[in-house]
Amino acid sequence: AQKVTQAQTEISVVEKEDVTLDCVYETRDTTYYLFWYKQPPSGELVFLIRRNSFDEQNEISGRYSWNFQKSTSSFNFTITASQVVDSAVYFCALSERRSQGNLIFGKGTKLSVKP
Amino acid sequence: GAGVSQSPRYKVAKRGQDVALRCDPISGHVSLFWYQQALGQGPEFLTYFQNEAQLDKSGLPSDRFFAERPEGSVSTLKIQRTQQEDSAVYLCASSLGGLAGGSTDTQYFGPGTRLTVL
């Protein structure tokens, strides 16, 4: 069963628009970790954020913010005032404590930011 | 400091050939993971090492896939008798890991090896 769902396959926005990428996860583990990675056209996965299941505080880093809600099993990612350089595929991933840490990825959301 | 490096970056193999993909993790990282990423998909877990011990190989798709990390640093993923369905990007990741931190630490990825089997 798919454990990480990124329902948006592709999103296209115009520069300076705000955009939210959705992520819904499923796990029976009580201790788990959630991640977002960015994969630009060059192909390398770039780490953005890691949150554990006990910390539901939202986080902001510059133009990036993350909303973690255990009640809805969601970990959404918002880019404020998007820029062309934000164009990439974004992956949400889940790591369960009991599985020794291997990441379970969603299928990714391709974000295109047009000038 | 250097990140995770992988070589070769691109590999073209004829069906039936054996290939070996190399991963150099970040120095001092205990945990090492291999993932396979098909075109347009998210990466999928293949195998996990803690130092030289292969603790999880549940994601290896067949017995043609073999991975090793003999000295607890560099790792090699070997694919024997390659098939067209093996065409993918193979990603290596490392994390600080270890018994204290566990293997759920942040994983840092290399640039990947794009394997094309003709």
Interface residues (C-beta under 8 A of the other chain):
Chain A: V4 Y33 F35 Y37 S42 G43 E44 L45 V46 F47 R50 F91 A93 S95 R97 S99 Q100 G101 N102 L103 I104 F105 G106 K107 G108
Chain B: S31 F33 Y35 G40 Q41 G42 P43 E44 F45 Y48 L55 D56 G59 V89 L91 A93 S95 G97 G102 S103 T104 D105 T106 Q107 Y108 F109 G110 P111 G112 R114
